[in-house]
Amino acid sequence: MKTAGIVIMIISVLLTAVSVSAQHGGAGRAGGTPGPGTRSGQAEGADGSPIAVAQVSQQSHTITVGGRLEPQTRIVHKTSSSGYIQSVRVREGQLVQPGEELLSIKRKDDVMDLYKPVPVTARIAGRVSEVLVRVEAEVNTGEPAVVVLGTEGYVLEANVSDKDAFRIDIGRPVSGLTAGGTTISGALLSRSQEPDYSTGLFELTFQFPDSQRVSIGEFVLIDLPVDRVSGLFVPRDVVVRRYGKFFLWIVNESQALESREVSLGPVFGDLVLISNGLQPGERYMRRLTGREREGATVGTPQQ
């Protein structure tokens, strides 16, 4: 019995020693107190470094305009002579080619069928939008007969205020979004030379290529950049305000922090222009903890 008790005591002591050793050995590896050589404020890894390099970029504000897609070309084919409609060879929605016969007209005085019917042919390639005549109907020269919409693309007209009209680049590519979520690409063709004097609005004309994804009459929203500015932009939340002045935490060549006064320019969303106090290539803290101190050492930046 005494021997069994001694064995149990020895095993208990050994288990206690192993437990204590495990607790002290795991502290540096599992979030405990940092081991030797670890520095407070060390830069994070490549996926999340708190240090950024100042680079010149371009930012802009945007305005949104909207309008409905219209056919780029719309031709109303009219009757070329007086008489009676002898035949109508097209229907609404039909595609036609230039020179294709749309209808024919029999002369009023041709009671003995001595003359060939007068044809009216398509002047453009497109889709028939309306047929305004019917067989045997009497018509006079110049009456609307068949409307054909060109299939080369769409135009869209939208209005913009005089404040923004001359800050938009004519000829620039644009992207439009339909109410159904379809994105289409086009260009800003022109701006009216004069505004509507009753509203003060200028008219913008956009052009979009033909697409099977959209239809005539769809409403499209277009974002247009204005107030383009090039310079050094930083996140607004890294700028520190003290005593009515603004500061950035700069990382110098010695990997030490410097609190530098800067001047701010326009704000673009979450970014602000640094108009003075920062040079391209300089490094700054892009994430702050509130524990930054002058002269504190930080890790190597990840670029």
C-alpha positions, 0 to 999 in steps of 0.5 A, spaced: 500 500 500 505 504 501 509 503 495 502 504 491 501 511 495 508 513 493 507 511 485 501 515 485 505 521 489 510 521 483 505 521 478 501 527 480 508 531 481 510 529 474 503 531 471 503 538 475 510 539 472 508 538 465 502 542 465 506 548 468 511 547 462 506 547 457 503 554 460 509 558 460 512 555 453 505 557 449 505 564 451 509 567 446 505 562 440 498 563 442 497 571 443 500 571 450 506 576 451 510 578 445 517 574 445 524 577 445 525 581 438 518 583 437 516 591 436 510 594 438 507 597 432 510 592 427 507 593 420 502 588 418 503 583 413 503 584 405 495 583 405 494 589 410 500 593 411 498 600 415 503 604 411 501 607 404 506 610 399 503 617 396 502 617 389 498 621 384 491 620 382 485 623 379 479 624 382 472 627 380 465 628 382 459 625 378 452 628 376 447 623 374 443 625 368 437 620 364 433 620 358 430 614 354 433 611 348 431 613 341 433 610 334 439 614 331 435 614 325 427 615 323 425 615 316 417 617 314 416 614 307 411 618 304 407 617 298 410 619 291 404 620 287 396 620 288 392 614 287 390 608 291 394 603 295 395 597 291 399 593 295 403 593 302 409 589 302 411 590 310 408 589 317 410 592 323 417 589 326 419 587 320 426 588 318 428 591 311 434 593 307 435 599 302 431 599 296 426 594 298 419 595 296 414 597 302 408 599 298 405 600 291 400 606 288 396 605 282 394 612 279 387 614 279 387 615 272 389 608 270 382 605 269 385 600 264 391 598 268 396 601 263 401 603 267 405 600 272 404 601 280 408 606 283 413 603 288 415 606 295 422 603 297 426 603 303 431 609 304 435 605 310 436 599 313 432 598 319 425 595 322 418 597 320 415 601 326 409 604 323 404 602 317 400 608 316 396 606 310 392 600 307 390 596 301 385 600 296 386 606 301 386 613 297 392 617 298 395 624 295 402 625 294 406 626 300 402 623 305 406 619 311 405 611 309 411 607 312 416 609 318 422 605 318 427 606 324 434 605 323 438 599 326 445 602 327 444 605 334 441 609 339 441 616 341 439 619 348 437 626 350 438 629 357 438 636 360 444 638 365 444 645 369 448 651 366 453 650 372 455 643 370 454 643 362 461 646 361 465 642 366 463 635 362 468 633 356 464 632 349 466 626 346 468 622 352 466 615 353 460 614 357 456 608 361 449 607 362 445 603 366 437 601 364 432 600 369 433 593 368 440 593 370 443 592 364 449 596 362 451 599 355 457 603 353 457 609 348 459 616 348 457 624 349 456 627 342 454 634 343 452 639 348 447 644 345 449 651 343 444 655 347 440 653 353 432 653 354 432 660 356 425 658 360 429 653 365 436 654 364 438 647 362 443 645 356 441 639 352 446 633 352 446 628 346 449 621 347 450 615 342 449 608 343 451 602 338 445 597 336 444 592 342 440 586 343 440 587 350 436 594 350 430 596 346 428 603 344 424 607 349 428 604 355 430 609 360 437 610 362 441 613 367 448 616 366 454 618 371 458 624 368 464 626 372 466 633 373 471 637 377 477 632 375 482 633 380 489 630 380 494 630 386 495 626 392 489 623 395 489 620 402 483 617 406 480 622 410 480 618 417 488 618 417 488 626 417 488 628 425 486 635 427 489 638 433 488 645 435 485 647 428 490 644 424 491 638 420 496 632 421 499 626 417 503 621 421 509 620 416 514 614 416 521 617 415 527 613 412 529 611 419 522 607 420 520 612 425 513 616 425 513 624 424 507 628 425 507 633 419 502 639 418 498 638 412 494 643 408 487 640 405 484 641 398 477 638 396 474 632 398 472 626 394 468 621 397 472 618 402 478 621 400 481 628 401 487 632 397 493 633 400 495 640 397 501 641 401 505 637 406 506 631 402 510 629 396 509 623 391 513 617 394 513 619 401 510 614 406 504 615 411 500 611 416 493 609 412 490 606 419 491 609 425 490 606 432 490 612 436 497 610 440 501 613 435 507 617 438 513 622 435 519 618 433 516 611 434 519 605 430 514 602 425 515 596 421 517 595 413 512 598 409 508 593 404 508 596 397 
